[in-house]
Amino acid sequence: MSNIIIGIGDLGASKGQDDILKTFALGSCVAVILLDPKQRAAGMVHIALPEAKINPAKAQERPGYFADTGIPALLREMKKLGCQPNARGLMVKLAGGAKVMDPNDTFNIGKRNILAAKKALWAFGLGPVAEDVGGNFSRTVAISLATGDVILSSPGRPNWKL
């Protein structure tokens, strides 16, 4: 079994049936998870901010950092694994977007990340089939390619499936 760790602003995809894609401590960040049951492939991007226009150089270097560049980049990675180029047949799941460091809703980054991710997905005709977003707690997300299960965990809570 191989753990593929997806850090902040990173993305990854795999068809290795022993692989687990995992990202840690999603606070206001959002994980977009793509599953292709036909190809038995999965991918994930760990989005930190909604729009690349605030830092185009960073978007070039790490497209996964932003929703509007990370989702197209993840779809390109999935295409390399044999998934449909037009994103047909993909299941989308979302996690994160919490309000953990902004109790007064000053910046609302979590909510803005969720909306930006959905907007970027809609541009490809995609929408989430499941989501666990918002709230005021961080989440760790793991995808088992062997089962296709998306498992979430958070300190002080039992693990749950998405």
C-alpha angles and dihedrals in degrees: 000000000000124000113213107199117209110202128196108301092009130117135192143174134194146176094195104125092209093051128108119198110209139178126183138222104359104191112157088345119099129220114211110200122196121194125187108192093186094054092032088230132138136189138184138191124195105215118198102176137022105234134033093208090086090065115011092173092057090046089056092049098040112014091176090069091077130049095225094053101027098060095051089046091051091049089053090053091050090050089056087059092056099266118146111282091224091052093248114159096022121134115212127207128179132203135174130024093137128163100238106135100027109060093165095052090240095148102010090205094160094054092042090051092052092050093045091050091051091047091052091047092048089056086066094043092256133129134172120273089194136012140178104191141146124021124111104277136084124245136207114208129203129180120200110208090198092063105014088233118150109209123192127197135183131178112273094012132093116250116266139193125244 
